[in-house]
Amino acid sequence: MVMNPLRLLRRHERLKRESLDEAQVLRRRHGDDAIAAAKEKLARTDLTSWYRQVLERAILVLQKELV
């Protein structure tokens, strides 16, 4: 199966965009505890694989903000 490179690029951009949005929501809602709240959400078992990826990237974004 051959993957369309433009489709992969759009998927990557969408993941980046959604993770930035999720990081902003977590920061507004939880303030300094945003990373802990994201890790709590990530521990749930009923998440889709897509949302799990979004949360993992959002945690990375939040950790970069602290540095």
N, C-alpha and C positions, 0 to 999 in steps of 0.2 A: 504494500500500500504506500503510495506516494503522498506525502503531506504537502499541502499548498503553503509556501513560505509566507505569503501575505496573510493567510489565516492565522498562522503561528504568531506573526508580528502583531496582528490585531488582538489576539488573545493575550499576549504579553502586555500590551499597552492597557488593555481592559483590567488586567490583574493589578497593574501598577496604580491605575486610576482609582479602582475600588479600594485598594489597601490604603491609599492616602486619605480617601473619604472616611474609611472606617477608623483610621488613626485620629482624625479630627473629631469624629463623634465621640470616641473614647476619651480623648483629652478634654472635650467640653463637659462630658457627663461625669467623669471621675477625677479630673484634675491630675494631681501627682500620682494617684493610684491607678492610672490608666493601664500600665503594663500588667499589674497584678490582675486587674479586671479582665484584660484580654486573655491572660493565661487561664483564668477561671473559665471563661467562655470556651477556650480551646480544649479544656478537659472534658467538656460535654461529649457524650457518645452519639447524639442525634444530629450532628452537623454533617452537611454535605462535604464532599471532597473539595469542591470549589471554595466554599466559605472557610474551610480549614486553611486552604492556601492563602486566602485573603487575610485571615487573622494572623497567620505566621508572618506574612510580609508587613502587616500593620505593627506587630511587635518589633520587628526590625526597624521600622521607621521611627517608632517611639523611642527605641534605645539610641538611635542616632541623634535624636533631638537632645537627649540628656548629655551627650558628649560634647 
